């Protein structure tokens, strides 16, 4: 029994093997390198670092400098404002309230953007099968 294999068939097998074991992994490697470059360039950039620093600063301000017990007592003839059970002027009370509101709002906005970027990275990793799980 004589088995003849043409050179074309051998060439096709060699090309298929080269593509399977050399070209395809190289393309996947370049795709992954491009993915990581895009993440570093557009997601993990200076703007994110600034957001993280702002959020940390706001949380610190809220926990350390603006963490006061505030209350308002409405009397029959007047309204009294208290910070840490010490009566203060309305302007000081409102200034502290504005400062708290500002830091809470800015902290929430930064947290939203940080979480969005984190979710985007997770989505990209799952989509391109880079998730370690």
C-alpha positions as CSV (number, residue, x, y, z in Angstrom):
1,X,0.0,0.0,0.0
2,X,1.5,3.3,-1.2
3,X,0.3,6.5,0.5
4,X,1.0,9.7,-1.4
5,X,1.0,13.1,0.2
6,X,1.4,16.1,-1.9
7,X,3.6,19.0,-1.1
8,X,0.6,21.3,-1.1
9,X,-1.0,19.2,1.8
10,X,2.3,19.4,3.7
11,X,2.4,23.1,3.2
12,X,-1.1,23.6,4.4
13,X,-0.4,21.6,7.5
14,X,2.8,23.6,8.2
15,X,0.9,26.9,7.7
16,X,-2.0,25.7,10.0
17,X,0.6,24.7,12.6
18,X,2.5,28.0,12.3
19,X,-0.8,30.0,12.6
20,X,-2.0,27.9,15.6
21,X,1.2,28.0,17.6
22,X,3.0,31.2,16.5
23,X,0.7,33.8,14.7
24,X,-2.5,33.4,16.8
25,X,-0.6,33.7,20.2
26,X,1.4,36.6,18.9
27,X,-1.8,38.4,17.8
28,X,-3.4,37.7,21.2
29,X,-0.3,39.1,22.9
30,X,-0.4,42.3,20.9
31,X,-4.1,42.6,21.6
32,X,-3.5,42.3,25.4
33,X,-0.6,44.8,25.2
34,X,-2.9,47.2,23.4
35,X,-5.6,46.7,25.9
36,X,-3.3,47.4,28.9
37,X,-1.9,50.4,27.1
38,X,-5.4,51.8,26.5
39,X,-6.4,51.2,30.2
40,X,-3.2,53.0,31.4
41,X,-3.7,55.9,28.9
42,X,-7.5,56.5,29.2
43,X,-8.6,54.9,32.5
44,X,-5.7,54.9,35.0
45,X,-4.5,58.4,34.2
46,X,-3.7,61.5,36.1
47,X,-7.4,62.5,36.2
48,X,-8.2,59.3,38.2
49,X,-5.3,60.0,40.6
50,X,-6.7,63.5,41.1
51,X,-10.1,62.1,41.8
52,X,-8.8,59.6,44.3
53,X,-6.8,62.4,46.1
54,X,-9.9,64.7,46.2
55,X,-12.1,61.9,47.5
56,X,-9.5,61.0,50.2
57,X,-9.2,64.7,51.1
58,X,-13.0,65.2,51.3
59,X,-13.4,62.1,53.5
60,X,-10.6,63.3,55.8
61,X,-12.3,66.7,56.0
62,X,-15.7,65.2,56.8
63,X,-14.3,62.9,59.4
64,X,-11.9,65.2,61.2
65,X,-12.6,68.9,60.6
66,X,-16.3,69.0,59.8
67,X,-17.5,66.2,62.1
68,X,-19.6,68.2,64.5
69,X,-23.0,67.7,66.1
70,X,-25.2,70.3,64.6
71,X,-28.7,71.2,65.6
72,X,-31.2,74.0,65.3
73,X,-33.7,75.0,68.1
74,X,-36.7,76.9,67.0
75,X,-38.1,78.9,69.9
76,X,-41.2,81.0,70.1
77,X,-39.4,84.3,69.3
78,X,-36.0,83.2,67.9
79,X,-34.0,80.4,66.3
80,X,-30.9,79.2,68.0
81,X,-28.0,77.4,66.2
82,X,-25.8,74.9,68.0
83,X,-22.5,73.3,67.0
84,X,-21.3,70.6,69.5
85,X,-23.9,72.0,72.0
86,X,-22.4,75.4,71.8
87,X,-24.6,78.2,70.6
88,X,-23.2,80.0,67.5
89,X,-24.3,82.7,65.1
90,X,-26.4,81.7,62.1
91,X,-23.6,82.7,59.7
92,X,-21.1,80.3,61.3
93,X,-23.7,77.5,61.4
94,X,-24.5,78.0,57.7
95,X,-20.9,78.2,56.7
96,X,-20.2,74.9,58.4
97,X,-23.3,73.4,56.8
98,X,-22.2,74.7,53.3
99,X,-18.7,73.3,53.8
100,X,-20.1,69.9,54.8
101,X,-22.5,69.8,51.8
102,X,-19.7,70.8,49.4
103,X,-17.3,68.1,50.6
104,X,-20.1,65.5,50.7
105,X,-21.2,66.3,47.1
106,X,-17.6,66.4,45.7
107,X,-16.8,63.1,47.5
108,X,-19.9,61.5,46.1
109,X,-19.1,62.7,42.5
110,X,-15.5,61.4,42.8
111,X,-16.6,58.1,44.2
112,X,-19.1,57.6,41.3
113,X,-16.4,58.3,38.7
114,X,-13.9,56.0,40.5
115,X,-16.4,53.2,40.7
116,X,-17.3,53.7,37.1
117,X,-13.7,53.4,36.0
118,X,-13.2,50.3,38.2
119,X,-16.3,48.7,36.6
120,X,-15.0,49.6,33.2
121,X,-11.7,47.8,33.8
122,X,-13.5,44.8,35.2
123,X,-15.7,44.7,32.1
124,X,-12.8,45.0,29.7
125,X,-10.9,42.2,31.6
126,X,-13.9,39.9,31.5
127,X,-14.6,40.7,27.8
128,X,-11.0,40.0,26.8
129,X,-10.7,37.0,29.1
130,X,-8.1,38.6,31.3
131,X,-10.0,38.1,34.5
132,X,-7.9,36.1,37.0
133,X,-11.0,34.3,38.3
